[in-house]
């Protein structure tokens, strides 16, 4: 999960929120 948070810099906040929802 740490890697996904780090990738936040590469992906837009909107996309990150979607990814976070999937992880959640």
C-alpha distance matrix in Angstrom:
0.0 3.8 5.3 5.2 6.4 8.7 9.9 11.1 14.1 14.9 14.7 16.8 15.8 17.1 15.0 11.8 13.1 13.7 10.2 9.0 12.0 11.2 7.9 10.1
3.8 0.0 3.8 5.4 5.1 6.2 8.7 10.0 12.3 13.8 14.3 16.6 15.7 17.8 16.0 12.5 14.3 15.6 12.4 11.2 14.6 14.4 11.3 13.2
5.3 3.8 0.0 3.8 5.4 5.0 6.2 8.8 10.7 11.3 12.2 15.1 15.1 17.0 14.7 11.8 14.3 15.2 11.7 11.7 15.2 14.5 11.9 14.6
5.2 5.4 3.8 0.0 3.8 5.3 5.0 6.5 9.5 9.8 9.6 12.2 12.0 13.5 11.1 8.1 10.7 11.4 8.0 8.2 11.8 11.2 9.3 12.0
6.4 5.1 5.4 3.8 0.0 3.8 5.4 5.2 8.1 9.9 9.9 11.7 10.6 13.0 11.5 8.0 10.1 12.1 9.4 8.5 12.3 12.9 10.8 12.6
8.7 6.2 5.0 5.3 3.8 0.0 3.8 5.2 6.3 8.1 9.6 12.0 12.0 14.7 13.1 10.1 13.0 14.8 12.2 12.0 15.8 16.1 14.1 16.3
9.9 8.7 6.2 5.0 5.4 3.8 0.0 3.8 5.2 5.2 6.4 9.5 10.4 12.7 10.5 8.2 11.7 12.9 10.4 11.3 14.9 14.8 13.6 16.2
11.1 10.0 8.8 6.5 5.2 5.2 3.8 0.0 3.8 5.4 5.1 6.9 6.9 9.7 8.5 5.8 9.1 11.1 9.5 9.9 13.4 14.2 13.5 15.4
14.1 12.3 10.7 9.5 8.1 6.3 5.2 3.8 0.0 3.8 5.7 7.4 8.4 11.7 10.9 9.1 12.3 14.4 13.1 13.7 17.1 18.0 17.2 19.2
14.9 13.8 11.3 9.8 9.9 8.1 5.2 5.4 3.8 0.0 3.8 6.8 9.3 11.7 9.9 9.2 12.9 14.0 12.6 14.3 17.4 17.6 17.4 19.9
14.7 14.3 12.2 9.6 9.9 9.6 6.4 5.1 5.7 3.8 0.0 3.8 6.5 8.1 6.2 6.2 9.8 10.6 9.9 11.8 14.5 14.9 15.3 17.6
16.8 16.6 15.1 12.2 11.7 12.0 9.5 6.9 7.4 6.8 3.8 0.0 3.8 5.4 5.3 6.2 8.7 10.1 10.7 12.2 14.3 15.6 16.4 18.1
15.8 15.7 15.1 12.0 10.6 12.0 10.4 6.9 8.4 9.3 6.5 3.8 0.0 3.8 5.5 4.9 6.1 8.7 9.7 10.2 12.2 14.2 14.9 15.9
17.1 17.8 17.0 13.5 13.0 14.7 12.7 9.7 11.7 11.7 8.1 5.4 3.8 0.0 3.8 5.4 5.2 6.5 8.8 9.8 10.7 12.7 14.4 15.2
15.0 16.0 14.7 11.1 11.5 13.1 10.5 8.5 10.9 9.9 6.2 5.3 5.5 3.8 0.0 3.8 5.4 5.1 6.3 8.6 9.9 10.8 12.4 14.1
11.8 12.5 11.8 8.1 8.0 10.1 8.2 5.8 9.1 9.2 6.2 6.2 4.9 5.4 3.8 0.0 3.8 5.4 5.0 6.0 8.5 9.8 10.3 11.9
13.1 14.3 14.3 10.7 10.1 13.0 11.7 9.1 12.3 12.9 9.8 8.7 6.1 5.2 5.4 3.8 0.0 3.8 5.4 4.9 6.1 8.7 9.7 10.2
13.7 15.6 15.2 11.4 12.1 14.8 12.9 11.1 14.4 14.0 10.6 10.1 8.7 6.5 5.1 5.4 3.8 0.0 3.8 5.4 5.1 6.4 8.7 9.8
10.2 12.4 11.7 8.0 9.4 12.2 10.4 9.5 13.1 12.6 9.9 10.7 9.7 8.8 6.3 5.0 5.4 3.8 0.0 3.8 5.4 5.1 6.2 8.5
9.0 11.2 11.7 8.2 8.5 12.0 11.3 9.9 13.7 14.3 11.8 12.2 10.2 9.8 8.6 6.0 4.9 5.4 3.8 0.0 3.8 5.4 5.0 5.9
12.0 14.6 15.2 11.8 12.3 15.8 14.9 13.4 17.1 17.4 14.5 14.3 12.2 10.7 9.9 8.5 6.1 5.1 5.4 3.8 0.0 3.8 5.4 5.0
11.2 14.4 14.5 11.2 12.9 16.1 14.8 14.2 18.0 17.6 14.9 15.6 14.2 12.7 10.8 9.8 8.7 6.4 5.1 5.4 3.8 0.0 3.8 5.4
7.9 11.3 11.9 9.3 10.8 14.1 13.6 13.5 17.2 17.4 15.3 16.4 14.9 14.4 12.4 10.3 9.7 8.7 6.2 5.0 5.4 3.8 0.0 3.8
10.1 13.2 14.6 12.0 12.6 16.3 16.2 15.4 19.2 19.9 17.6 18.1 15.9 15.2 14.1 11.9 10.2 9.8 8.5 5.9 5.0 5.4 3.8 0.0
